[in-house]
């Protein structure tokens, strides 16, 4: 009898456990957690996290769009709504003087209007290309202190320091290498933004928005 109990008890236990193992287990999802429609996921939500996740600018080719987005990333990490410690505004970090030159007088409207910022960038680069047109023809392909001079490098440097200071840099063979308030030099932009094809930008005298 004892032997029969010793044999049958383990078999009963195994049978009971196997019954639980194959029994369907239903999980009830709370109503608040059910997804009823597709959602757009915005990440990161906290703008303070952006520097941790955006290390390199997006590579968008060597045409104008690649040039402007790389420049914007260097200026502001592509943030339309930022003002730096020197009062420069938006994605491309324009000063009030430059905005007035192209016909924009309301800085609040400018800062809150990405479409306007893109227009100002294109108008301003056309203006700089007009001012520097002779220097572009004269100096492209030359090397100054180890840096090859290109049209895109010249226009990026003009965005940083103004076309007048770029003229001084080129005509001094790189000796007049001015820096902005954060220590970024004309030569740095000449090198960093060289080699883009921005021939689609036409030089315009005194363009306005």
C-alpha positions as CSV (number, residue, x, y, z in Angstrom):
1,X,0.0,0.0,0.0
2,X,2.8,2.4,1.0
3,X,4.6,1.6,-2.2
4,X,1.5,2.4,-4.3
5,X,1.1,5.7,-2.5
6,X,4.8,6.6,-3.2
7,X,4.3,5.9,-6.9
8,X,0.9,7.5,-7.4
9,X,1.5,10.8,-5.5
10,X,4.2,12.2,-7.8
11,X,2.0,11.2,-10.8
12,X,-0.9,13.1,-9.4
13,X,1.2,16.2,-8.7
14,X,2.6,16.1,-12.3
15,X,-0.9,15.8,-13.7
16,X,-2.2,18.7,-11.7
17,X,0.7,21.0,-12.6
18,X,0.5,20.0,-16.3
19,X,-3.2,21.0,-16.2
20,X,-2.2,24.5,-15.0
21,X,0.5,24.8,-17.6
22,X,-1.8,24.3,-20.5
23,X,-4.7,26.4,-19.2
24,X,-5.1,29.6,-21.1
25,X,-4.1,32.7,-19.1
26,X,-6.0,35.9,-20.0
27,X,-4.5,39.3,-19.2
28,X,-7.0,42.2,-19.1
29,X,-5.5,45.5,-20.5
30,X,-6.8,48.6,-18.7
31,X,-8.9,50.8,-21.0
32,X,-6.5,53.8,-20.6
33,X,-3.6,51.8,-21.9
34,X,-5.4,50.5,-25.0
35,X,-4.2,52.1,-28.3
36,X,-7.1,53.3,-30.4
37,X,-5.3,55.2,-33.1
38,X,-1.7,55.7,-34.4
39,X,0.4,58.1,-32.4
40,X,3.3,60.3,-33.4
41,X,6.3,59.7,-31.2
42,X,8.3,62.8,-30.4
43,X,11.7,62.1,-28.9
44,X,13.4,63.6,-27.0
45,X,10.6,65.7,-25.5
46,X,13.0,67.5,-23.3
47,X,15.1,69.9,-25.4
48,X,17.9,69.7,-22.8
49,X,18.5,66.2,-23.9
50,X,19.1,67.2,-27.6
51,X,22.9,67.7,-27.2
52,X,23.2,64.2,-25.9
53,X,21.4,62.6,-28.9
54,X,22.5,65.0,-31.8
55,X,26.2,64.6,-32.1
56,X,26.7,65.0,-35.8
57,X,24.7,67.0,-38.3
58,X,22.5,65.0,-40.8
59,X,24.4,64.4,-44.0
60,X,22.1,65.6,-46.8
61,X,24.6,65.6,-49.7
62,X,26.9,68.2,-51.1
63,X,24.3,70.4,-52.7
64,X,22.7,73.6,-51.3
65,X,20.4,71.7,-48.8
66,X,23.4,69.9,-47.4
67,X,25.3,73.1,-47.0
68,X,22.5,75.1,-45.3
69,X,21.6,72.3,-42.9
70,X,25.2,71.6,-41.9
71,X,25.7,75.4,-41.4
72,X,22.5,75.5,-39.3
73,X,23.6,72.6,-37.2
74,X,26.9,74.4,-36.4
75,X,25.1,77.6,-35.6
76,X,22.2,76.4,-33.5
77,X,21.9,72.6,-33.9
78,X,19.0,73.4,-36.2
79,X,16.8,75.1,-33.5
80,X,14.5,77.8,-35.0
81,X,13.5,79.2,-31.7
82,X,16.8,79.8,-29.9
83,X,18.6,83.1,-29.0
84,X,22.2,82.9,-28.1
85,X,24.0,84.9,-25.4
86,X,25.0,87.6,-27.9
87,X,21.4,88.1,-29.1
88,X,21.7,86.2,-32.4
89,X,18.4,84.6,-33.4
90,X,17.0,81.4,-34.8
91,X,18.3,78.4,-36.8
92,X,20.9,80.4,-38.6
93,X,21.7,82.9,-35.8
94,X,21.1,86.2,-37.5
95,X,21.8,89.6,-35.9
96,X,19.3,92.4,-35.9
97,X,21.5,94.5,-38.3
98,X,21.5,91.7,-40.9
99,X,17.7,91.2,-40.5
100,X,17.1,94.9,-41.2
101,X,19.3,94.8,-44.3
102,X,17.0,92.3,-45.9
103,X,13.8,93.9,-44.7
104,X,12.9,92.2,-41.4
105,X,12.2,94.5,-38.5
106,X,10.2,92.4,-36.1
107,X,12.5,90.0,-34.2
108,X,9.7,88.2,-32.3
109,X,7.9,87.4,-35.6
110,X,11.2,86.3,-37.1
111,X,12.0,84.0,-34.2
112,X,8.6,82.3,-34.3
113,X,8.4,81.9,-38.1
114,X,10.6,79.0,-39.5
115,X,9.4,79.8,-43.1
116,X,10.6,83.4,-42.8
117,X,14.0,82.2,-41.4
118,X,14.5,80.0,-44.4
119,X,13.7,82.9,-46.7
120,X,16.1,85.3,-44.9
121,X,18.9,82.7,-45.1
122,X,18.5,82.4,-48.9
123,X,18.2,86.1,-49.4
124,X,21.2,86.9,-47.3
125,X,23.4,84.3,-49.0
126,X,22.4,85.8,-52.4
127,X,23.4,89.2,-51.0
128,X,26.8,88.0,-49.7
129,X,27.4,86.3,-53.0
130,X,26.9,89.6,-54.9
131,X,29.2,91.4,-52.5
132,X,31.9,88.8,-52.8
133,X,31.4,87.9,-56.5
134,X,34.8,89.3,-57.6
135,X,36.7,87.6,-54.7
136,X,35.0,84.3,-55.4
137,X,36.3,84.4,-59.0
138,X,39.7,85.5,-57.9
139,X,40.5,83.2,-55.0
140,X,38.7,79.9,-55.7
141,X,41.2,77.1,-55.9
142,X,43.9,78.9,-54.0
143,X,45.3,77.7,-50.7
144,X,45.8,80.0,-47.8
145,X,47.7,78.6,-44.8
146,X,46.8,75.1,-45.9
147,X,43.1,75.7,-46.5
148,X,41.7,75.4,-50.0
149,X,39.4,78.3,-50.9
150,X,36.0,77.3,-52.2
151,X,32.8,79.2,-53.0
152,X,30.9,77.5,-50.2
153,X,33.7,78.1,-47.7
154,X,33.7,81.8,-48.6
155,X,29.9,82.2,-48.2
156,X,29.9,80.2,-44.9
157,X,32.6,82.5,-43.6
158,X,30.6,85.5,-44.7
159,X,27.6,84.2,-42.7
160,X,29.9,83.9,-39.7
161,X,31.8,87.2,-39.9
162,X,30.2,89.3,-42.6
163,X,31.4,89.7,-46.2
164,X,33.6,92.7,-45.4
165,X,35.7,90.6,-43.0
166,X,35.9,87.8,-45.5
167,X,37.4,90.3,-48.0
168,X,40.0,91.2,-45.5
169,X,40.8,87.6,-44.9
170,X,41.2,86.8,-48.6
171,X,43.1,89.9,-49.5
172,X,45.5,89.4,-46.6
173,X,46.2,85.8,-47.6
174,X,44.6,84.5,-44.4
175,X,46.5,86.8,-42.0
176,X,43.3,88.7,-41.0
177,X,41.6,85.7,-39.5
178,X,38.9,87.2,-37.3
179,X,36.9,85.2,-34.7
180,X,33.4,85.5,-33.3
181,X,32.5,85.8,-29.6
182,X,32.8,82.1,-29.1
183,X,36.3,81.8,-30.7
184,X,35.2,80.4,-34.1
185,X,37.4,81.8,-36.9
186,X,36.9,82.6,-40.5
187,X,39.5,80.0,-41.4
188,X,37.5,77.4,-39.4
189,X,34.4,78.0,-41.5
190,X,36.4,78.2,-44.7
191,X,37.7,74.6,-44.0
192,X,34.6,73.1,-42.4
193,X,32.2,74.2,-45.2
194,X,34.4,73.8,-48.2
195,X,33.4,71.7,-51.2
196,X,29.6,72.2,-51.4
197,X,28.0,72.9,-54.7
198,X,25.9,76.0,-54.2
199,X,25.9,77.3,-57.7
200,X,22.1,77.3,-57.7
201,X,22.3,80.5,-55.5
202,X,22.4,83.5,-57.7
203,X,24.1,86.7,-56.6
204,X,21.6,89.5,-56.0
205,X,22.3,93.2,-55.3
206,X,20.3,94.3,-52.2
207,X,17.7,91.6,-52.2
208,X,14.8,92.1,-49.8
209,X,12.1,89.9,-48.2
